[in-house]
Amino acid sequence: MNEVVSVRVKRELKRRLEASGVDLGDAIRKYLEELACKTQIKESLRRLEQVTAEMPPLPAGSAAEIVRKDRDGH
C-alpha cells in the first residue's frame, strides 16, 4: 500500500527543476528510497558495533594463527 507525502518547495526551485526535465515525483521517491537504505545500514552498523563491543577480545596472536591455518589448508 502506498502513502502520500506532500512537500512544499519554493516556486522558483520547482520551476528550475521542471525546466531541466527533472521529474520531481521520481526524484523524491528515489531520494527517499536511498535515505531509507542508508538509515537501515546505519542502524545495522550500530547494532553490529554494540554486539562486537560486548564480545571478549581475542588473545594476542589469534588472528595470525587463524590466517596461517587457513593458508595451510589450501
C-alpha positions in Angstrom: 0.0 0.0 0.0 1.4 3.4 -0.9 1.3 6.5 1.2 1.0 10.1 0.1 3.8 12.6 1.1 3.3 16.2 0.4 6.3 18.6 0.1 6.4 22.3 -0.2 9.2 23.9 -2.2 9.8 27.4 -3.4 8.1 28.1 -6.7 11.4 29.1 -8.4 13.1 25.8 -7.3 10.2 23.8 -8.8 10.3 25.8 -12.0 14.1 25.4 -12.4 13.9 21.6 -11.8 11.0 21.1 -14.2 12.7 23.3 -16.8 15.7 21.0 -16.6 13.5 18.0 -17.2 13.6 16.6 -13.7 10.6 14.5 -12.8 10.0 15.7 -9.2 8.0 12.7 -8.1 10.5 10.2 -9.3 13.4 12.3 -7.9 11.8 12.5 -4.5 10.9 8.8 -4.4 14.4 7.8 -5.4 15.9 10.1 -2.7 13.6 8.7 0.0 14.4 5.1 -1.0 18.2 5.9 -0.8 17.7 7.6 2.6 15.7 4.6 3.9 18.5 2.3 2.7 21.3 4.4 4.3 19.3 4.7 7.6 18.9 0.9 7.7 22.6 0.4 7.1 23.5 2.9 9.8 21.2 1.0 12.2 22.7 -2.3 11.3 26.2 -1.0 11.9 25.2 0.5 15.2 23.8 -2.9 16.3 27.0 -4.7 15.0 29.2 -2.3 17.0 27.1 -3.0 20.1 27.4 -6.8 19.6 31.2 -6.6 19.0 31.7 -4.3 21.9 30.2 -7.0 24.2 32.4 -9.8 22.8 35.6 -10.6 24.7 38.9 -9.7 22.9 40.8 -12.5 21.2 44.1 -13.5 22.7 47.3 -12.0 21.2 48.3 -13.8 18.0 44.9 -15.4 17.4 44.4 -13.6 14.0 47.8 -14.7 12.8 47.1 -18.2 13.8 43.8 -18.3 12.1 45.3 -16.9 8.8 48.1 -19.4 9.0 45.7 -22.3 9.4 43.6 -21.1 6.5 46.6 -20.7 4.2 48.0 -24.2 5.2 44.6 -25.7 4.5 44.6 -24.6 0.8 
